[in-house]
Amino acid sequence: MLNILIIIFLLICLIEIVKLVRKKTVNSPLTKIIPENIFYYFYLATLIIIEIVLIVVLILNLIK
């Protein structure tokens, strides 16, 4: 059951990364405070880190 949830979150993160890379813009109210290009790379890096962590957790869970 946990593996299915991890795979669902992996797909959601991957879809968000693809949408972000294609559009090259972020629709967020935070861009009024933080410049959009900085926020774009920060958001992209955060999604990639989450993706890597989920992959590691999935692999460790499958090994058990």
N, C-alpha and C positions, 0 to 999 in steps of 0.2 A: 504493500500500500504506500509506504514511504517513497519507494522508488518511482511510483507513478506520479506522485506529487512533485518530486524533484524534476522529473522529465517535463511535466507541465510548466513549471517555473523556468526551466531551461528554454523551452520553446517561446515562452512569453518574453524572456530577456533577449533571445535571438531576434524575434520579430521587432522588438523595440530598437535594437542595434541597427537592423537593416533599414527601418523607417528613418532613424536618425541620420544614418550615412547618406541615404538617398536625398532627403530634404535639405540637409546641411543647416537647418534652423531648428530652434527649440521654442516651442510655444509655452512659456511659463511666465508668471508674474515676477519671478525672481530676476528676469533679465532687465527689469527696471533698476534694480540695485546693482547687479553684477553685469559687466559687459557680456554681450551675447556670445562672442567667440570664446571667452574664458569659460563661461557656463557650458557651452557646447562640449568642449574637451573634457571638462570635469564630469559632466553627465555621461559622456561616452566611456571615460575611464572607469567610472563607478559601475556601469553596466557590464563592462568587460571583466572587472574584478569579481562581481557577483556571479557571472557566468563561469569563471574559472573555479571559484569556491564550490559552486553547485556540481560541477563536473568531478572535482576531487571527492566530494561527499558521496556522489553516486558511485564512483569507482570503489571507494572504501566500503561502502554499503554492499556492493556486489561481491567483494572479496570475502566479507564475513560469512 
